[in-house]
Amino acid sequence: MSPRSRTDLLLLVAFCGFLFFYGLGAFGLVGADEPRYAQIAREMLERSDWVTPTLIGKPWLEKPALYYWEAMVAFRAFGVSDRAARLPGAFDAALLVAAIYFFLRRFRPGSEMDGALIAASGAGVVGFAHAAATDMPLAACFSMALLGWYAWHESGRRVYLAAFYIFLALGTLAKGPVAPALAAVIIFLFVGLMRDWRAILRTLWIPGIVLYLVVALPWYIAVQLRNPEFLRVFILEHNLARFSANVYHHPQPFWFYLPVFLLAMMPWALALIVAAWERIRLIWAKRKQAFSSAEDSWTLFLLIWILVPVLFFSASQSKLPGYILPAVPAGALLASEFISGRRGDGNGAEDKRFSTLFAIAHGVACGLLIFAALSAASVAINRYLVWGRSIYFDAGIAALFAFAVAATLLSRSGVRLMGRVTMFAVVVSVAAVIRFAAPVIDATQSARPIAESIQTFSREAVPVALYHVHREQEYGLEFYLNRAAEKYEDGNIPAAAHVLVAAQGSQVDVAKIVAGRRVSYLTSIPAQRVELYWVGKGEVTGDR
């Protein structure tokens, strides 16, 4: 390995270490999925059960087990915490970036740092690297599978085809049949446009299929044997029904994933748009010809890779932002093709004019990224931009400065400094979010402060009940307290003395529900819009 390669690798490791692993525990688990998945992994670890996911002792069969296995390993190594629960996403993101680097170094030498840095610094990858969720494991395994397939298609070496089947199996263990389904459509369309139908037969390699079954099938068989309802719940309810009907209340318009995908590609969205436009025009011009060059076939493959997940999930009746993550690495690779291909260009007037316009536009993207990062704390409090606040003025000044620096450097140096300028903006933005926004997110959107307040009043594992709180707070409390929380509105009122977490203004209703029992006010958590009460047992009446 040359000294330059070693330097590149050290630089890449440093960037990934900061972007993916820094601040994993800066704010508590948020939403419903993060604490729920973390609690499932903890329960599996406590039972030493690697087969059946359970939540509060009951089978939870919505997702396969790959994330839970990774979290179990992290919990065993580092202890149970929200930071450890997010380690699988960070690790998988780093593995994805490493795979992109070594793939490009082997098949597109000279573009490996561009591709790896763009993939590492995209908003979607950085964001989901900090999430205790199944999205990053799926995106990483799916992307590495497709990179393996294309490496086999270009080189003919079956070790890459074996890697394709192994990572496709891991993708199936991450989120189910969506991984092989999307891969099959992408490969079929690519082979069809390349007019190389024999590649389909060569792809159906018996040893590779055996590898896929050996990796993916044992868990599916074991969980079905232990839980006869698994296939019905997992396949029918959480795959087919989720796709065909809005049964889980995540409706969005058909075009939802277009802006989501571009946001996930920030600050590289402009480079991706220009690259896609150039390649689509070239492909259209050659539509009656075979794609003979490796560059043409590679960019065609990337365009199909982007298009298929976007269209597939756009057709789904249930839409969440994380679903589109498997398309983001392809966008990063296409953007890197554009940037690498323009190194050394710009001699003609048209190229210079384009470079200047592109530099200004990319500078705007870097400025907007910093503005968003510095404004994130205020948005987390108010849930939207509140114009006129001084924080936005300060953020705007910082963003304007970043734009001026980025645009000036890029217009003078072209794409040569693009990676460094953009990475500076990304690092500053991530640091700003962790430093300023994370405490606000923790205070307003995570159940961690509520759990800490409960533990302040009682170090013992007292029962906990809820009254009209959000399900995100319910799942969060179950993780941080590691016990089930009863719900008053369901008629489940603990007979023993317990802590009650109730929505603000519920004191009168609570007193009626537990009439004849002492109710003592403990504290209020305004940022979470809840109040804590101590509800005693016995026949003593009290209102506070």
BELTAWO-V327397 format. One line per field, one symbol per residue. ss: DSSP state (H for helix, E for strand, - for the rest). psi: psi as a letter, one per 40 degrees, with the letter a starting at -180 (. if undefined). burial: I if it has 16 or more other ideal C-beta (glycine too) atoms within 10 Angstrom, else O. Layout:
ss->???
psi->???
burial->???
//
This chain:
ss->--HHHHHHHHHHHHHHHHHHH--------E--HHHHHHHHHHHHHHH------EE--EE------HHHHHHHHHHHHH---HHHHHHHHHHHHHHHHHHHHHHHHHH----HHHHHHHHHH-HHHHHHH-----HHHHHHHHHHHHHHHHHHHHH--HHHHHHHHHHHHHHHHHH--HHHHHHHHHHHHHHHHH---HHHHHH--HHHHHHHHHHHHHHHHHHHHH---HHHHHHHHHHHHHHH-----------HHHHHHHHH----HHHHHHHHHHHHHHHHH--------HHHHHHHHHHHHHHHHHHHHHH-----HHHHHHHHHHHHHHHHHHHHH-------HHHHHHHHHHHHHHHHHHHHHHHHHHHHHHHHHH-------HHHHHHHHHHHHHHHHHHHHHHHHHHHHHHHHHHHHHHHHHHHHHHHHHHHHHHHHE-HHHHHHHHHH-----EEEEE---HHHHHHHHHHH---EEEHHH-------EEEEEE---HHHHHHH-----EEEEEEEHHH-EEEEEE---------
psi->hiddddddddddddddddddehfdediihiadddddddddddddddefhechhihfeihhfdiaeddddddddddddeihiddddeddddddddddddddddddddegidedddddddddeidddddedfhgiedddddddddddddddddddddeheddddddddddddddedeaeddddddddddddddddefgdddddddghdddddddddddddddddddddgeeddddddddecddddeifeeffiiidededddddddeifedddddddddddddddddedeiigdidddddddddddddddddddddeiehhidededeedddddddddddddeeheaediddddddddddddddddddddddddddeddddddeeihgieidddddddddddddddddddddddeaededddddddddddddddddddddddddddeieddddddddddhdigiihiihfiiddddddddddefiihihdeeeghhdiiihhhiiieedddddddfheihhhhciigddefiihihhiiaehiie.
burial->OOOOOOOIIOOIOOIIOIIIIOIIIIIIIIIOIIIIIIIIIIIIIOOOOOIIIIIOOOOIIIIIIIIIIIIIIIIOOOOIIIIIIIIIIIIIIIIIIIIIIOIIIOIIOOIIIIIIIIIIIIIIIIIIIIIIIIIIIIIIIIIIIIIIIIIIIOOOOOOIIIIIIIIIIIIIIIIIOIIIOIIOIIIIIIIOIIOOOOIOOOIOIOOIOOIIOOIIOOIIOOIOOOIOOIOOOIOOOIIOOIOOOOOOOOOIOOOIIOOIIIIIIIIIIIIIIIIIOOIOOOIOOOOOOOIOOOOIIIIIIIIIIIIIIIOIIIOIOIIIIIIIIIIIIIIIIIIIIIIIIIOOOIOOOOOOOOIIOIIOIIIIIIIIIIIIIIIIIIIIOOOOOOOOOOOIOOIOOIIOOIIOIIIOIIIOOIIIOIIOIIIIIIIIIIOIIIOIIIOIIIIIIIIIIIIOIIOOOOOOOIIIIIIIIIOIIIIIIIIIIOOIIIIIOOOOIIOOIIIIIIIOOIOOOIIOIIOOIIIOOIOOIOOIOIIIIIIIOOOOOOOO
//
